[in-house]
Amino acid sequence: MKVIRPILAHAVSTAFLCVNLSLSAIAGPGKDQPAADVKPTIILVHGAFADGSSWNKVIPILQKKGYQTIAVQNPLTSLDDDVAFVNRAISEVNGSVVLVGHSWGGAVITQAGNSEKVKSLVYVAAYAPDEGESLGSISKDAYETRKIPNVPGFADPVVSDGYIRLKDETIVKHFAQDLPRQDALVLAAGQGRFHVSTLEAKISNPAWKRKPSFYIVSDLDQVISPRLEADMAAKIKATVFHLPASHVAMLSQPAKVAQVILKAVEAK
């Protein structure tokens, strides 16, 4: 027994050491690796009529560069709900965050980007509302008051039980017209339903007023007018990039979209 007890004690001690090491690895950076030394995490926020898979061509590019990447699956039920989903993702991150929003996702990151962890914002053919603005008020000002030529992509949506979707042919012809037809039809099949209340949901605290912003204008966009995108980019004093792309530039030109995101990540 005298020989066995030290062996058992050593085994127990070793087991506890292994558990502690495993827990440290799960917990992330410790004293020897402060959060400030960790690469920023890139959080991707999809737009209306979409889900997290809309970033599937961009994610591998970012991961190969060594960046942890999260594509949030927002419910599209309200601004508050979508912001809460993004905030939950931000809270899980050790270190800083770069928020990327597409289309409606731009409004979401505008509200969610106020976390101290968020270092910069990237808008991809996205709305960038000011305080008190909504998608509806931005569109009314642009297309009715300022007479910017409207675009056909949102002209004939289908509304069911308070939720909006786009017709398959609308997605093929106007939403993702620079993708192969079959790819566009896959998007149509998996599109998220967007609650009508989101159109009038107002931003209360625009993060772009305090955070560096980057903006990709899709020059062939038929869902948000490229001129309106350029106006919003100028208003928020963003670093602007133009791509000859449809509304879904992250699917038709993922490498170039990833390049812009990496510029935002690397910006001081």
N, C-alpha and C positions, 0 to 999 in steps of 0.2 A: 504493500500500500504506500510506503514512503516514497517509492520510485514513481508510482502511478500519479500521485497527487501533483508533483511538479510538472509532469507531462500534461495533465489535464489543465493546470493553471496556465501553462504556456499556450495550449490550444485555445483556451477561452480568450486569453489576451490577444492572440493573433486574430481570432474571429472578430473581436470588437474593433481592432485596428482596421481590418478589411471593410467592416461596415462603415466606420467613420470616414475612411477614404472614399468609399462609394457615395456616401451622403454629401461629402464635399464636392465631388465631381458633379453631382446632380444640382447642388445649390448654385454652382457657377463660380464666378471670381471670388477669391478669398482675400486675405490680407496681402498675399504676394502678387495678386492680380486685381488691382482696383478696377471698378467699373469703367473709369475714365479711359483705361487702356484697351477696353473691348471695342471691336469694330461696331459702328452703328448697326442697328437692326432696321431692315427696310420693311415697312408695313404697307401693303397694297390694298387699296379700297376700291371695289368695283362700283360701277354705275347702275342706273336703272336698266331693266330688261337684261340683266346679266347676273353672274355669280363669280366666285373666286377663280373659277377656271378660265376666266378671260385673261388672266395673267400667266397662263401656263407656258407661253413661249418666252416670256421675260424671266420667269423665276430661275430656270436652269442657268441662264447667263449670269445672273447675280450670284447664284450659289457657287458657280465655278470661280468667281472672283473672291470667294471666301466670306460672303455676307449671309448672315441668318436672314431669312425672308419669310414673312407671314402674309398670306392672302386671307383677309377677313371675309367671312361669309355673312354678309349683312342681310337682315330680314326684309328690308325695303318697306317696312310697315309705317315708319314715321322717322322724322329727323332725330328725335330723342332716342329712339330705339337703335338706329344705326350708329349714332355717336356713342351710345353705351357699349355697343359691341367693339367699336374701335378702341375706346378707353380701356376695355378689359384686356385687349391685346397689348396695349401700351403698358399696362400694369404688370404684365408677365415678363417684360423685357428687362434685362440687366444692362444698364448703360443707355446711350442715346438712341434716338429714333429718327428716321426720315420717313415722313408720311407721303404717300403717293395716292392721288385720287383721280379717277376717270369719270368724266361726265357729272352725274349727280354726286359721285364720290368726292368731287371738289367741294361741294357745300358741306359734306360730312367732315372732311379734314379741316375745313375752315373753322368749324366749331370745336372739333376734337383736338386741334393742334396746339392748344394752349398749355398742355402739359409741359412741365419743365424739361422732361426727357426729349421733347421734340426739338430737333435742331434746325430742320428746314422742311419745306413743303414743295411738292411737285404736282403740278396740275397737268393732266393729259386730256386735251380737248374737253375741259371741265368748267363748271360754274365756279366763280369765285365771288360770292356775294359779300356786300358790305353789311354793316350793322343795320338791321331792320329790313334788309332785302330778302326776297325769296326768288325761286325760279320763275314764278309767275310774274312778279313785279319787274324782274330783269328783262324777261321776254317782252312784256307789254311796253316797257320803255324803249327797247331796241326796235321792235317790229312795228309798233303803232305810233309811238311818239317821234322817234328819230328816223323812222321809215327805212331801216336797214332791210334789204330784200330778205324775205323769209325763206326758209328751206323746207323741203317737202317731207322730211323723215318723220315728223311728228304730226302730220296733217290729218291722219285718219286712224287713230288708235282704237283698240277694242277695250271697252270698259265693262267689267263684270263684277258686281257686288263691291264696288268701290275700288277695284284694282284695275290697273291699266297694263295692257300688253300690246305689242306691235304685231301686225300681220306678217306672215312669213315672207310675202313678196316685198313688204316694206323693208324688212331686214336685208333681203337679197339686193334690192335696188338702191336703198338709201342709207342703211345703217352700216353695212359691211360690203359695199359694192366693189371693193378692191380685193376681196377674198374669192376663192373658187366658190361657185354656187353651192356645192355640197357642204362646204365648210360653213357658209352662211346659213344654210338650212339646219345644220347642227346647232348653231347659235339660237336660231328661232325655236327649236324644239326645247332647249334648256333655259329659255329666258325666264328671269324672275319677274314676278308680278309686283307692280309699283303702286303703292296706295296713293289715291288722289290727294290726300291731305298734305303729302310732301311738297306738292307744287306751290303751296302758300305758306309753308313753314319758314319762319323768319330767323335769320342768324342774329345772335345777340352779342357775340364776342369774337370778331374775326381775327384769327391767329396770324394772318398774313401782315397785319399791322406791326407785328413784333418779330416775325420770323422771316429769314431769307426765303424767297419764293422763286421757283422755276416754272416755266409754262411752255408746253408744247401746243402750238396751234396746228390743227389739222386742216390744211388748205383745201382739201376736197370734202370737208365735212358737210353732210346734208341733214344732220340732226341738230347741231348748234351752228349757226352761221360763223364761218371763219372770221368775218369782220367783227362779230360780237366777241369771239374768243380773243382776238387781238386787242380789242378795247378793254376787256377785263384784265388781260395780262398787263397792259399799260397802267391801268388804274391801280393795281397792286404792286407796281414797280418791280415786276418779275424779270428775271433773265429769260429771254424769249428764244425759242427754237421753232422753226417752221418745218413741217414735213408734208410732202405731197401724198397725203393719206386720207382715208375715210375717217369716220367717227371712231373706229376701233384701231387706231394706229399701233397699239400694243400687240395686236394680232397680225397686222399686215406688215409692220416694220419693227419687230420686237428688238432687233439689235440696236437700232437707232434710239428707240425709247429707253432701252437699258443704258445707253451711253449718257443720256441726259440725267437719268436717275443717279448714275455713278458720279456725274459732275456735282450734283447736289450733295451726295454723300461726302465727297472729298473737299467740298468748299469749306473754307475757314470762317 
